[in-house]
Amino acid sequence: MVDPVPDSMTAATRGRGVVEFSARAGFLPVPLRHVPASAFRGIAVYLRRDDDSPEESDGGVFTLYRAADVEFTPQDRRRLMNTANRCVYIRIADHVRFREQTETTLLETVGDATKALSEKSAIVYETSLTLIDELLAEADLNAHAQRLDNVARAVTTLAISDNGAFAQLFTTSRHDFYTATHMVNVGTWMVPLAYTLGWRDPGDLARICQAGLLHDIGKIFIEAEILNKTERLGPDEWKRIREHPVRGYDHLRGFDSVHPLIQEVCRQHHERLDGGGYPDGLRGDEIHRVSRICAVVDSFDAMTALRPFKQKAMTVSEAILVLKSEAPAKYDPDVVQAWIRLLANVSDRDGRGGATAAGVVDHTPGAERRRNQRFACDVTATLHVLVRGADERWCEEPGLPVTVRDLSRYGMGLLSPAAIELGTTIRVYLEGGGQKAKRVHGRVVRCRPASDSWHEVGVELFTLKGPNGTV
């Protein structure tokens, strides 16, 4: 029996710790934007009420929306996404089935002509991220071989079936440089890059995708305090970091389901054409062509990524300049030029320019090629969970001190001392809080631990509407 929610538990408290609260109640949140309706086949779907009213429901504040024997349709998904219900809930006991159905229906999702490319890309990306997160926690590649194949084939099908797929995968991707995020970025970007360079066989491209998804698997053997250290690494710590290609290679060789190419890319992705890379100091043609592709994409994502404690990340244009300046000494110039041509097809929401197809970088104002140019910052702020009152007005719950680490026109990344539920509507007062401070509204789209005591929270910003218009 689920314990009732205590009367003293405010909506803000539920918002901060709702992931833990949901799990204690036996439920898991599922962001609707990231999954197809078919993933819920045979699974009961629940909603969470914003009140603790005593009306009968399953799980206290969780109420049944669709029983397991009632189809959850695409119309249900769209209807809920058009309301405040951006997340639904499933029982923890149904999680394995839900995950399997999400992955096995990926090709069906990619081939669905009724779905927008942006929606397909988001589903493929988030499913890939879930898989890699789990592999980093339990890296039994034989047990997950079919899952890897499903994801890689979906990425490949998406990339070669639509010319706009790379742009969508690029703008969908996250740039926080958590190991899982980085591995998914590299894996999903390597496929369109390899296609541009002449690879056409879907099986080869799927294998290239898996090589990118697993290239940093060796980091599971590196201490977390070294991977997450915010200060400059010492010589011994750098030595440990530089062990990850060999540790990953040795790990992958222990699984008969892993193709030798994937093992080779894992070992070689830090090699450089001039012999200055590691672990083996290979030169020129000693480095596999796919490893050269991985080297360019891996370096690009590392240069442009933001981490919770990273003060500055390169812009796309700055990273391109580095790659061009270090080719052909370190990077394959054909790969670099093909990567630049791909980036030339990526436009942000305002249609601003960036790297041209000829490889010339446009430095005019607003020339950034990311979907949204992000600005690193370190701003004290106060976060309030918002709940609707009986009069349909938004009401603030008690504030939570947070630190804003990056900001763009459409999003925000912040550090919070507590978890906040996906889909929660929030108001953030910048510059230390207070009613006179600049305020923004948004919806939590990501929450994951950043350290023992902090959570990294991703926020999608929007204009909040009340009963009388904008609030």
C-alpha positions in Angstrom: 0.0 0.0 0.0 1.3 3.5 -0.9 1.8 5.8 2.0 -0.5 8.9 1.7 1.2 12.3 1.0 1.5 14.2 4.2 -0.6 17.4 4.5 2.6 19.5 5.0 4.0 18.4 1.7 3.6 21.4 -0.6 3.5 21.4 -4.4 6.9 22.9 -4.4 8.3 20.0 -2.3 6.6 17.6 -4.7 8.2 19.4 -7.6 11.7 19.3 -6.2 11.7 15.7 -5.2 9.0 14.3 -7.4 11.2 11.8 -9.2 12.1 10.2 -5.9 8.5 10.6 -4.7 7.1 9.0 -7.9 9.5 6.1 -7.5 8.5 5.6 -3.9 4.9 5.5 -5.0 5.8 2.9 -7.7 5.7 5.2 -10.8 8.1 6.6 -13.3 7.6 9.8 -15.3 7.7 9.6 -19.1 8.0 12.9 -21.2 5.5 12.5 -24.0 7.7 14.4 -26.5 10.3 11.7 -26.4 8.3 8.5 -27.0 5.8 7.2 -29.6 2.3 6.2 -28.6 3.1 2.6 -29.6 5.6 2.2 -26.7 2.6 2.1 -24.3 1.0 -1.0 -25.8 -0.4 -3.2 -23.0 0.8 -0.7 -20.4 -1.5 1.3 -18.0 -0.9 5.1 -18.4 -1.4 7.4 -15.4 -1.5 11.2 -14.8 -0.5 13.0 -11.7 -2.9 15.4 -10.1 -1.7 18.7 -8.7 -3.7 18.3 -5.5 -4.0 15.8 -2.7 -7.8 15.5 -2.9 -9.2 12.3 -1.4 -11.0 11.1 -4.6 -10.2 7.5 -5.4 -7.1 7.0 -7.6 -4.4 4.4 -8.0 -1.3 5.5 -6.1 -2.7 8.5 -4.2 -2.0 11.4 -6.5 -1.7 9.2 -9.6 -4.9 8.7 -11.5 -5.5 6.1 -14.3 -5.8 7.6 -17.8 -5.7 4.5 -20.0 -6.0 1.0 -18.7 -3.5 -1.6 -20.0 -6.2 -3.2 -22.2 -7.2 0.2 -23.7 -5.0 1.5 -26.6 -3.1 4.7 -25.9 -3.3 6.3 -29.3 -1.4 9.1 -31.1 -4.4 11.2 -30.6 -4.1 10.7 -26.8 -0.5 11.7 -27.0 -1.2 14.9 -29.0 -4.1 15.8 -26.8 -2.0 15.6 -23.6 0.9 17.4 -25.2 -1.4 20.3 -26.0 -2.3 20.6 -22.3 -0.3 20.9 -19.2 0.3 17.2 -19.1 3.7 17.0 -20.8 4.5 13.9 -18.8 2.6 10.7 -18.1 3.4 8.0 -15.6 3.8 4.2 -15.8 4.3 1.7 -13.1 7.9 0.8 -12.3 7.0 -2.8 -13.0 6.2 -1.9 -16.6 9.4 -0.1 -17.2 11.3 -3.0 -18.9 8.4 -3.7 -21.3 8.0 0.0 -22.0 11.7 0.4 -22.8 11.7 -2.7 -25.1 8.7 -1.5 -27.0 10.2 2.0 -27.4 13.3 0.5 -29.0 11.6 -2.2 -31.1 9.2 0.3 -32.6 11.9 2.8 -33.5 12.0 1.8 -37.1 8.2 2.1 -37.2 8.5 5.5 -35.7 11.2 6.6 -38.2 9.1 5.4 -41.1 5.9 7.0 -40.0 5.0 9.7 -42.6 2.6 11.4 -40.2 5.3 12.3 -37.7 7.4 15.4 -38.2 11.1 15.0 -38.6 11.7 16.9 -35.4 9.5 14.5 -33.5 11.3 11.5 -34.9 14.7 12.9 -34.2 13.7 13.6 -30.6 12.4 10.1 -30.0 15.5 8.5 -31.6 17.9 10.7 -29.6 16.2 10.2 -26.3 15.9 6.4 -26.8 19.6 6.3 -27.6 20.4 8.3 -24.5 18.4 6.0 -22.3 20.2 3.0 -23.7 23.7 4.4 -23.2 22.8 5.6 -19.7 22.0 2.0 -18.9 25.1 0.6 -20.6 27.3 2.9 -18.5 25.6 1.5 -15.4 25.7 -2.1 -16.5 28.0 -2.6 -19.5 27.0 -6.2 -20.5 27.2 -5.7 -24.3 26.0 -9.2 -25.1 22.8 -8.7 -23.1 22.2 -5.4 -24.9 23.3 -6.3 -28.4 19.8 -6.4 -29.9 19.0 -3.1 -28.2 22.1 -1.5 -29.7 21.3 -2.9 -33.1 17.7 -1.5 -32.9 18.9 2.0 -32.0 21.7 2.0 -34.6 19.4 0.8 -37.4 16.9 3.5 -36.5 19.6 6.3 -36.5 20.9 5.0 -39.8 17.4 4.8 -41.4 16.6 8.3 -40.2 19.9 9.8 -41.4 19.8 8.3 -45.0 16.1 8.7 -45.6 15.9 12.5 -45.1 18.3 15.2 -46.0 17.3 17.3 -43.1 17.9 14.5 -40.5 21.4 15.7 -39.5 20.1 19.2 -38.8 17.4 17.9 -36.6 19.6 15.4 -34.7 22.1 18.3 -34.2 19.5 20.7 -32.8 17.9 18.0 -30.7 21.2 17.1 -29.1 22.3 18.2 -25.7 25.7 19.8 -25.0 26.4 19.2 -21.4 29.2 16.7 -22.0 28.0 14.1 -19.5 29.6 10.9 -20.8 26.3 9.4 -22.0 25.2 12.6 -23.8 28.6 12.9 -25.5 28.6 9.3 -26.7 25.1 9.7 -28.2 26.1 12.9 -29.9 29.1 11.3 -31.5 27.2 8.2 -32.5 24.3 9.9 -34.1 26.4 12.5 -35.9 28.9 10.0 -37.3 26.3 8.3 -39.4 25.4 11.4 -41.6 29.1 12.3 -41.8 30.0 8.8 -43.0 27.2 8.9 -45.5 28.5 12.3 -46.8 31.9 10.7 -47.2 30.6 7.9 -49.3 29.4 5.1 -47.1 26.1 3.8 -48.4 25.5 0.3 -47.0 23.0 0.5 -44.1 24.7 -2.3 -42.3 28.1 -0.5 -42.4 26.5 2.7 -41.3 24.7 1.0 -38.4 28.1 -0.4 -37.3 29.6 3.1 -37.5 26.8 4.4 -35.4 27.5 1.7 -32.7 31.2 2.6 -32.9 30.4 6.2 -32.0 27.9 5.2 -29.3 30.5 3.0 -27.6 33.7 5.0 -28.3 34.0 6.3 -24.7 32.8 3.1 -22.9 36.2 2.9 -21.2 35.3 5.9 -19.0 33.3 3.5 -16.8 36.7 2.4 -15.5 37.9 6.0 -14.6 37.0 7.4 -11.2 34.0 9.7 -11.2 35.9 12.3 -9.1 38.5 12.6 -12.0 35.9 12.7 -14.8 33.9 15.4 -12.9 36.7 17.4 -11.5 36.2 21.2 -12.0 39.9 22.2 -11.4 42.8 21.6 -13.7 43.8 17.9 -13.8 47.2 16.9 -12.4 49.7 14.7 -14.4 48.5 11.5 -12.7 44.9 12.3 -13.3 45.6 13.0 -17.0 47.4 9.7 -17.1 44.2 8.0 -15.8 42.0 9.8 -18.3 44.2 8.8 -21.2 43.8 5.1 -20.2 40.1 5.1 -21.3 40.6 4.1 -25.0 42.6 1.0 -24.0 40.3 0.1 -21.1 37.3 0.4 -23.4 39.0 -1.6 -26.1 39.9 -4.4 -23.7 36.3 -4.3 -22.3 34.7 -4.5 -25.8 37.0 -7.4 -26.8 35.3 -9.5 -24.1 32.0 -9.6 -26.0 31.5 -11.7 -29.1 28.6 -9.5 -30.1 30.9 -6.5 -30.7 32.4 -6.1 -34.2 36.2 -5.6 -34.5 35.6 -2.2 -36.1 33.8 -1.0 -33.0 36.7 -2.2 -30.8 39.2 -0.5 -33.1 37.4 2.9 -33.1 37.2 2.8 -29.3 41.0 2.4 -29.1 41.9 4.8 -31.9 39.6 7.8 -31.5 42.3 9.9 -29.8 45.0 9.1 -32.3 46.2 11.9 -34.5 47.6 11.8 -38.1 51.0 13.3 -37.0 51.5 10.6 -34.4 50.8 12.9 -31.5 47.7 11.1 -30.3 47.3 8.2 -27.8 47.4 5.4 -26.8 49.6 4.0 -29.6 51.0 7.1 -31.4 49.6 5.9 -34.8 50.2 8.0 -37.9 48.4 8.6 -41.1 46.9 5.5 -42.7 47.6 3.4 -39.6 44.5 5.0 -38.2 41.2 3.5 -39.5 39.0 5.8 -41.7 36.1 5.4 -39.3 38.4 6.3 -36.3 39.3 9.5 -38.2 35.6 10.4 -38.5 35.2 9.7 -34.8 38.2 11.9 -33.9 36.7 14.9 -35.7 33.2 14.6 -34.2 34.5 13.7 -30.8 36.8 16.7 -30.7 34.1 19.0 -32.0 31.5 18.0 -29.3 34.2 18.2 -26.6 35.1 21.8 -27.6 31.5 23.0 -27.9 29.9 21.3 -24.9 28.9 23.0 -21.7 29.2 21.3 -18.3 27.6 22.5 -15.1 30.9 23.9 -13.8 32.5 24.8 -17.2 32.9 28.5 -17.5 33.3 28.7 -21.2 32.6 26.5 -24.3 33.6 27.3 -27.8 31.1 28.4 -30.3 30.6 26.2 -33.4 32.6 28.7 -35.5 35.4 28.7 -33.0 35.5 24.9 -33.0 35.5 24.8 -36.8 38.5 27.2 -36.8 40.4 24.8 -34.5 39.6 21.8 -36.6 40.7 23.6 -39.8 43.9 24.9 -38.3 44.9 21.4 -37.1 44.1 19.6 -40.4 46.0 17.9 -42.0 48.5 17.6 -39.1 46.1 16.1 -36.6 42.7 15.6 -38.4 41.8 14.2 -41.8 41.1 17.3 -44.0 38.5 15.4 -46.1 36.6 14.6 -42.9 36.9 18.1 -41.6 35.6 19.6 -44.8 32.7 17.1 -45.0 31.8 18.0 -41.3 31.8 21.7 -42.2 29.5 21.1 -45.2 27.1 19.2 -42.9 27.1 22.1 -40.4 26.3 24.5 -43.2 22.9 22.9 -43.4 22.1 23.6 -39.8 20.1 26.7 -39.0 18.9 27.9 -35.7 15.3 29.1 -35.1 16.1 32.6 -36.4 17.8 31.3 -39.6 21.1 32.8 -38.7 24.2 31.9 -40.7 27.3 30.0 -39.7 29.9 27.9 -41.5 29.5 28.1 -45.2 29.6 25.1 -47.5 33.0 26.2 -48.7 34.3 26.0 -45.2 34.6 29.7 -44.6 33.4 30.8 -41.2 31.1 33.7 -41.0 31.9 35.8 -38.0 29.2 38.4 -38.4 26.9 39.0 -35.4 24.4 36.2 -35.0 26.4 33.8 -37.2 26.2 30.9 -34.8 25.0 27.6 -36.2 23.5 26.1 -33.1 19.8 26.1 -32.7 20.2 28.6 -29.9 23.5 30.3 -29.1 24.2 29.5 -25.4 25.9 31.9 -23.1 27.8 30.5 -20.1 27.0 32.4 -16.9 27.0 32.1 -13.1 23.9 33.8 -11.9 22.2 33.4 -8.5 18.5 33.0 -8.9 15.4 31.8 -7.1 13.2 29.1 -8.5 9.5 28.7 -7.7 7.3 25.8 -8.7 4.0 27.1 -10.1 0.7 25.4 -9.5 -2.8 26.4 -10.6 -5.2 27.7 -8.0 -9.0 27.2 -8.0 -9.4 30.4 -10.1 -7.0 28.9 -12.7 -4.3 31.5 -11.8 -0.7 30.4 -11.3 0.5 30.4 -7.7 4.1 30.3 -6.5 5.3 27.8 -4.0 8.2 28.6 -1.7 11.4 29.5 -3.5 14.4 27.3 -4.0 17.9 28.9 -4.4 19.6 27.9 -7.7 22.4 28.9 -9.9 21.9 29.5 -13.6 24.9 28.2 -15.6 23.8 28.8 -19.2 21.1 30.7 -21.0 19.7 31.0 -24.5 16.7 32.5 -26.1 14.7 29.3 -25.7 16.3 27.5 -22.8 18.2 27.6 -19.6 20.5 25.2 -17.7 20.7 25.5 -13.9 22.0 23.8 -10.8 19.5 22.9 -8.2 20.1 21.5 -4.7 17.1 19.2 -5.2 15.5 17.2 -8.1 12.6 18.8 -10.0 10.0 16.7 -11.8 10.0 16.6 -15.6 7.2 18.7 -16.9 7.0 21.0 -13.9 6.1 24.6 -14.7 8.5 27.0 -13.0 9.2 30.7 -12.5 12.8 31.8 -12.1 13.8 35.2 -10.7 17.3 36.1 -11.9 19.8 38.4 -10.2 19.2 37.0 -6.7 15.4 36.7 -6.8 12.8 39.1 -5.5 9.8 40.5 -7.2 11.8 43.3 -8.9 14.3 40.9 -10.5 14.0 39.8 -14.1 11.8 36.7 -14.2 11.4 33.9 -16.8 9.0 31.0 -17.1 9.7 27.5 -18.3 9.1 23.8 -18.2 11.6 21.3 -16.8 12.7 19.0 -19.6 15.6 17.4 -17.9 16.8 16.6 -14.4 19.8 14.4 -13.5 22.4 14.3 -10.7 25.4 16.6 -11.3 27.2 15.6 -8.0 26.4 14.2 -4.6 24.4 17.2 -3.6 23.4 19.0 -6.9 21.1 18.4 -9.8 21.6 19.7 -13.4 18.2 20.9 -14.6 17.3 21.8 -18.2 14.5 24.2 -18.8 12.5 25.0 -21.9 11.5 28.7 -21.7 8.1 29.9 -22.8 5.6 32.7 -22.3 3.2 31.8 -19.5 -0.5 32.4 -20.0 -3.0 33.0 -17.3 -6.8 33.3 -17.3 -6.4 37.0 -18.4 -3.5 36.5 -20.8 0.3 36.7 -20.2 1.4 36.7 -16.6 
